[in-house]
Every structure is written in structure tokens, then in C-alpha cells.
């Protein structure tokens, strides 16, 4: 058994679901659902938050951050602005693993300091879609060239370029490799004032481009991608709950069309559980982390 303490007692930490929910959407639910972990407490700067979360998940509220004792894993689920401060405390307690909510930090300076502080301490970033088997399989097929070269793509997101657009950049990194350039066309302030959602052109190797369009999250929450390859069109819909495939069909007079092939539902609603399963396999079986901090850090996120 590994003891886990959570810094931050908000929605992603404990509020999005409860123990009877069939989906696993919070860190607390993932921990208590896993037979190799014990939730040993919450710390939050707002005492009432940690007390409410502790009562809900049958654990204790920690009165100060230094009360985190005997925790082999420390999860940081605080707002973006507090990631650096929380990380400083967490790394000083010398856990076996730190799980850090995305994005790594709100600025490039803070992100680089966190990376420097992490030397010697493994850190997993919760880019949730990396913990979805269907996306891992998709990435493997793309890298093996199953459908030919990537041609172009587009996506829609909102709620801040750093805060939520980081999910899109990370997923594209997983599928298509390192980003070579980002060009901003427009931006809207729909969540954090200092983190606008940007409409951007993302360039990959061989000058292949992807257009990410910003949609005001106050209108609707949308996270979708569409990728075109030489022999396949792929849509990622409903925030990643569904993947739709289209294949090339030869029609009359030499025209080619993308014809609907099939669709699959993903394990997105269990990505949080898969995160902790990956953490267990890393600690107990020496398996690789799916999203280690040094591999998922994208400096161009902070342009």
C-alpha cells in the first residue's frame, strides 16, 4: 500500500464525483478505488475545503502542509497560480512521486523552477488523455505510419491557452511529435485574465500545420480535434470520449472522399484511475511514467 496526500481540495481533487459515481473523475476517487493506495489526507489553504473533502472521502483534514507525513505520493491539485509554492513544499517532504495537475505552471519562469526543483524526484503530470489506452494506441499507429503522413488538422478549445490549451498541445505532441513553431492569430479572455484562449497555427516537422481555434468557454465547453492523414481522417469528439475514423473511398471521375468507417468510445472517464495505476506500476514494477515532467514540458506553450 502507498499513502497519498492531496494538496488542494477543489473540484478536480474531490468535487467532480463521489464514491458511488460509476465514472472516476477526481484524484480522491481514483485513490480510494485503487486497492494499492490509501488516501491519508487533504491540505487546503481554506480549512473548510479540506474539512469538507476529508469528510466526503473518509480521511483527515490537515491543518498545515507540514502535517503531510508518511505519504509516498503527494498530489498537487491547487489552482495554477499556486503550483510553484505547493511544489516547493511537496518536494521538501521527499516523496517517492509527485503527481502535478496540468499545466506545470502559469509562466515559463515558474515552470522552469519546478523542473529544476524536481531533480531527483519523479513527477507525473496529469495530462489526462495520456492515460487513455485508446489514445496511446492511436499514437502508436500514427508513429508507425499506419495511415501515411500527417497532412493537416484543426481543433477547438477554450478556458485559456496555458490552462486548457496545454491539453491540446500535449495530445498533439503525443501524436505528431515536437512542435516547431506557434503563430497566434487572435485571442479572447474567457477564463483567466492573464491566460487568454488563443487561435493559433501549430507547425510540426515537414511544415505540416494544425489550426487550433479558441471558443469562449462561457458559451460552451468544447474540446475537439480533427486530423487528416494520407489514408485516414480521424475526429476526436466530446472532449475525447469518442474517436471517429474515416477511410479513403475512390469515386467516379477520379475523385476521392473520406467515408465513415467506424467509431470507438474511449476510457476518458477513467483516465484518473489509469493515472494512479501508472503511478503504482512505476513505483512497484519499474514501469515508465506516461507523462513525466521533462517529456511533456512544452516551452512554446508560454509564447
C-alpha positions as CSV (number, residue, x, y, z in Angstrom):
1,X,0.0,0.0,0.0
2,X,1.1,3.5,-0.8
3,X,-0.1,6.5,1.2
4,X,-1.3,9.5,-0.9
5,X,-1.8,13.1,0.4
6,X,-3.5,15.7,-1.7
7,X,-2.7,19.4,-1.7
8,X,-5.8,21.3,-2.8
9,X,-9.4,20.3,-2.1
10,X,-11.2,21.7,-5.1
11,X,-13.2,20.1,-8.0
12,X,-10.5,18.1,-9.7
13,X,-9.3,17.0,-6.3
14,X,-12.5,15.8,-4.7
15,X,-15.6,17.7,-6.1
16,X,-16.4,16.3,-9.5
17,X,-17.7,12.9,-8.3
18,X,-18.4,10.8,-5.3
19,X,-17.7,7.2,-4.2
20,X,-20.9,5.9,-5.9
21,X,-20.3,7.5,-9.3
22,X,-19.5,4.9,-12.0
23,X,-17.0,7.4,-13.5
24,X,-13.8,8.2,-11.8
25,X,-13.2,12.0,-12.3
26,X,-11.2,13.1,-9.2
27,X,-7.9,12.3,-7.6
28,X,-9.7,11.2,-4.4
29,X,-12.0,8.8,-6.2
30,X,-9.1,7.2,-8.1
31,X,-7.1,6.8,-4.9
32,X,-9.9,5.2,-2.8
33,X,-10.9,3.0,-5.8
34,X,-7.4,1.6,-6.2
35,X,-6.5,-1.3,-3.8
36,X,-2.8,-0.3,-3.6
37,X,-3.4,3.3,-2.3
38,X,-4.6,4.9,0.9
39,X,-5.8,8.5,0.9
40,X,-4.2,9.8,4.1
41,X,-5.5,13.4,4.0
42,X,-6.2,16.7,2.3
43,X,-4.5,20.1,2.8
44,X,-6.0,23.3,1.5
45,X,-5.4,26.9,2.4
46,X,-9.1,27.2,3.0
47,X,-9.7,25.0,6.1
48,X,-13.3,24.5,5.3
49,X,-12.4,23.0,1.9
50,X,-10.1,20.4,3.3
51,X,-12.6,19.5,6.1
52,X,-15.4,19.0,3.6
53,X,-13.3,16.9,1.3
54,X,-12.0,14.8,4.2
55,X,-15.5,14.2,5.4
56,X,-16.7,13.2,1.9
57,X,-13.8,10.8,1.3
58,X,-13.4,9.4,4.8
59,X,-10.0,10.7,5.6
60,X,-8.5,13.6,7.6
61,X,-8.1,17.3,7.0
62,X,-4.5,18.5,7.5
63,X,-4.2,21.8,9.3
64,X,-0.8,22.7,7.7
65,X,1.1,21.4,4.8
66,X,3.9,20.1,7.0
67,X,1.4,17.7,8.5
68,X,1.8,15.5,5.4
69,X,3.6,12.6,6.9
70,X,4.3,9.1,5.7
71,X,3.0,9.9,2.2
72,X,4.9,8.2,-0.5
73,X,2.9,10.1,-3.1
74,X,1.9,13.8,-2.9
75,X,-0.7,15.0,-5.4
76,X,-0.8,18.8,-6.2
77,X,-4.3,19.8,-7.3
78,X,-4.2,23.5,-6.5
79,X,-5.1,26.4,-8.9
80,X,-2.4,27.1,-11.5
81,X,-1.1,30.2,-9.6
82,X,-0.2,28.1,-6.6
83,X,1.6,25.2,-8.3
84,X,5.1,26.5,-7.7
85,X,4.5,27.3,-4.0
86,X,2.8,23.9,-3.5
87,X,5.6,22.1,-5.4
88,X,8.3,23.7,-3.2
89,X,6.6,22.3,-0.1
90,X,5.9,18.9,-1.7
91,X,9.5,18.3,-2.9
92,X,10.9,19.2,0.5
93,X,9.0,16.3,2.1
94,X,10.9,13.9,-0.2
95,X,8.1,11.7,-1.5
96,X,8.7,8.8,-3.9
97,X,6.5,10.5,-6.5
98,X,4.7,13.8,-7.1
99,X,1.6,14.0,-9.2
100,X,1.1,17.5,-10.5
101,X,-2.1,18.8,-12.2
102,X,-1.6,20.4,-15.6
103,X,-0.4,22.9,-16.7
104,X,3.0,22.6,-15.0
105,X,2.8,26.3,-14.1
106,X,1.3,29.6,-15.3
107,X,4.6,31.1,-16.6
108,X,7.7,29.9,-18.2
109,X,9.8,31.1,-15.2
110,X,7.7,29.1,-12.7
111,X,7.7,26.0,-15.0
112,X,11.5,26.1,-15.2
113,X,11.9,26.5,-11.5
114,X,9.6,23.5,-10.9
115,X,11.6,21.4,-13.3
116,X,14.8,22.4,-11.5
117,X,13.3,21.6,-8.1
118,X,12.2,18.2,-9.4
119,X,15.7,16.9,-10.0
120,X,15.8,13.6,-8.0
121,X,12.1,13.4,-7.5
122,X,9.9,11.7,-10.2
123,X,7.0,13.9,-11.3
124,X,3.9,12.8,-13.3
125,X,1.8,15.5,-15.0
126,X,-1.9,14.9,-15.2
127,X,-2.4,15.4,-18.9
128,X,-5.5,13.1,-18.6
129,X,-5.7,11.9,-22.2
130,X,-2.2,10.4,-22.0
131,X,-3.7,7.9,-19.6
132,X,-6.3,6.7,-22.0
133,X,-5.5,3.4,-23.7
134,X,-7.2,4.4,-27.0
135,X,-5.1,7.5,-27.3
136,X,-1.9,5.5,-26.6
137,X,-2.9,3.0,-29.2
138,X,-3.7,5.8,-31.7
139,X,-0.3,7.5,-31.1
140,X,1.5,4.2,-31.7
141,X,-0.3,3.7,-35.0
142,X,0.4,7.2,-36.2
143,X,4.1,6.9,-35.3
144,X,4.3,3.6,-37.2
145,X,2.8,5.3,-40.3
146,X,-0.3,3.2,-40.4
147,X,-2.2,5.8,-42.4
148,X,0.6,7.6,-44.1
149,X,2.0,11.1,-43.4
150,X,0.1,13.7,-41.4
151,X,-1.3,16.3,-43.8
152,X,-3.2,18.9,-41.7
153,X,-5.6,19.3,-38.8
154,X,-7.8,21.5,-36.8
155,X,-9.2,21.8,-33.3
156,X,-11.4,23.8,-30.9
157,X,-10.8,24.5,-27.3
158,X,-11.4,27.2,-24.7
159,X,-10.7,28.1,-21.0
160,X,-7.2,29.5,-21.5
161,X,-4.2,28.6,-23.8
162,X,-2.0,27.6,-20.9
163,X,-4.7,26.2,-18.6
164,X,-6.6,24.2,-21.1
165,X,-4.9,24.6,-24.5
166,X,-2.0,22.8,-22.9
167,X,-4.1,19.6,-23.2
168,X,-4.4,20.1,-26.9
169,X,-0.6,20.8,-27.4
170,X,0.3,17.7,-25.3
171,X,-2.1,15.5,-27.2
172,X,-0.6,16.7,-30.5
173,X,2.9,16.2,-29.1
174,X,1.9,12.6,-28.3
175,X,0.5,12.0,-31.8
176,X,2.7,14.1,-34.1
177,X,6.0,14.8,-32.2
178,X,7.6,18.1,-31.2
179,X,6.1,21.4,-32.2
180,X,8.5,23.6,-34.3
181,X,6.5,26.8,-34.3
182,X,3.4,28.5,-33.0
183,X,1.8,31.6,-34.6
184,X,-1.1,33.5,-32.8
185,X,-3.9,35.0,-34.9
186,X,-6.4,36.0,-32.3
187,X,-7.1,35.7,-28.6
188,X,-10.0,36.0,-26.1
189,X,-10.0,36.3,-22.3
190,X,-12.6,33.8,-21.3
191,X,-11.2,32.3,-18.1
192,X,-8.1,33.8,-16.6
193,X,-7.3,37.4,-17.5
194,X,-3.6,36.7,-17.9
195,X,-4.2,33.5,-19.9
196,X,-6.3,34.2,-23.0
197,X,-7.5,31.4,-25.2
198,X,-5.6,31.8,-28.5
199,X,-6.4,30.9,-32.1
200,X,-3.1,29.6,-33.3
201,X,-1.3,27.8,-36.1
202,X,0.9,25.0,-34.8
203,X,3.6,23.8,-37.1
204,X,5.3,20.3,-37.0
205,X,8.1,18.7,-38.9
206,X,7.9,18.9,-42.7
207,X,6.0,22.2,-42.3
208,X,2.7,20.4,-41.6
209,X,0.2,22.7,-39.8
210,X,-2.7,22.4,-37.3
211,X,-5.1,25.2,-36.6
212,X,-6.4,25.4,-33.0
213,X,-9.4,27.8,-32.7
214,X,-10.4,29.4,-29.5
215,X,-14.1,29.2,-28.4
216,X,-15.3,31.3,-25.4
217,X,-15.8,28.7,-22.6
218,X,-18.7,30.9,-21.3
219,X,-20.6,29.9,-24.5
220,X,-19.8,26.2,-24.3
221,X,-17.1,23.8,-23.2
222,X,-15.7,22.2,-26.4
223,X,-12.5,20.2,-26.9
224,X,-12.3,18.6,-30.3
225,X,-9.6,17.6,-32.8
226,X,-9.6,16.5,-36.4
227,X,-6.5,15.0,-38.1
228,X,-6.0,14.3,-41.8
229,X,-3.5,11.7,-42.9
230,X,-2.8,10.4,-46.4
231,X,-5.2,7.5,-45.9
232,X,-7.3,8.4,-42.9
233,X,-9.4,11.1,-41.3
234,X,-9.7,11.0,-37.5
235,X,-12.1,13.0,-35.3
236,X,-11.7,13.2,-31.5
237,X,-15.0,14.4,-30.1
238,X,-16.8,15.0,-26.8
239,X,-13.6,16.1,-25.1
240,X,-12.0,12.8,-26.1
241,X,-14.8,10.4,-25.2
242,X,-15.2,9.3,-28.8
243,X,-12.8,8.7,-31.8
244,X,-14.3,8.6,-35.3
245,X,-12.5,7.1,-38.3
246,X,-13.0,7.8,-42.0
247,X,-11.3,5.9,-44.8
248,X,-10.5,7.0,-48.3
249,X,-13.0,5.9,-50.9
250,X,-12.4,6.2,-54.7
251,X,-15.4,7.6,-56.5
252,X,-16.2,8.4,-60.1
253,X,-14.1,10.6,-62.3
254,X,-11.0,10.1,-60.1
255,X,-12.5,11.9,-57.0
256,X,-11.6,10.6,-53.6
257,X,-13.7,11.1,-50.4
258,X,-13.4,10.3,-46.8
259,X,-16.1,7.7,-46.0
260,X,-17.3,6.9,-42.5
261,X,-15.6,3.7,-41.3
262,X,-16.2,3.2,-37.6
263,X,-16.1,4.9,-34.1
264,X,-15.0,3.9,-30.7
265,X,-15.7,5.1,-27.2
266,X,-12.6,5.8,-25.0
267,X,-11.8,5.3,-21.3
268,X,-11.6,9.1,-20.8
269,X,-13.9,8.9,-17.7
270,X,-11.4,6.5,-16.1
271,X,-8.2,8.4,-17.1
272,X,-7.7,9.5,-13.5
273,X,-7.8,5.9,-12.3
274,X,-5.3,5.0,-15.1
275,X,-3.0,7.8,-13.8
276,X,-2.8,6.1,-10.4
277,X,-2.4,2.7,-12.0
278,X,0.5,4.1,-13.9
279,X,1.9,5.6,-10.7
280,X,1.7,2.2,-9.0
281,X,3.3,0.4,-11.9
282,X,6.1,2.9,-11.9
283,X,6.7,2.6,-8.1
284,X,6.2,-1.1,-7.8
285,X,7.1,-2.6,-11.2
286,X,9.6,0.0,-12.5
287,X,7.4,0.8,-15.5
288,X,7.6,4.1,-17.4
289,X,5.5,7.1,-16.4
290,X,3.2,8.1,-19.2
291,X,3.7,11.8,-18.7
292,X,7.0,12.5,-16.8
293,X,7.6,16.2,-16.4
294,X,10.6,16.5,-18.6
295,X,8.9,14.8,-21.5
296,X,5.7,16.8,-21.5
297,X,7.1,20.2,-20.8
298,X,6.5,22.4,-23.9
299,X,8.3,25.8,-23.8
300,X,6.2,27.1,-26.7
301,X,3.1,26.9,-24.5
302,X,4.3,30.1,-23.0
303,X,4.7,32.2,-26.2
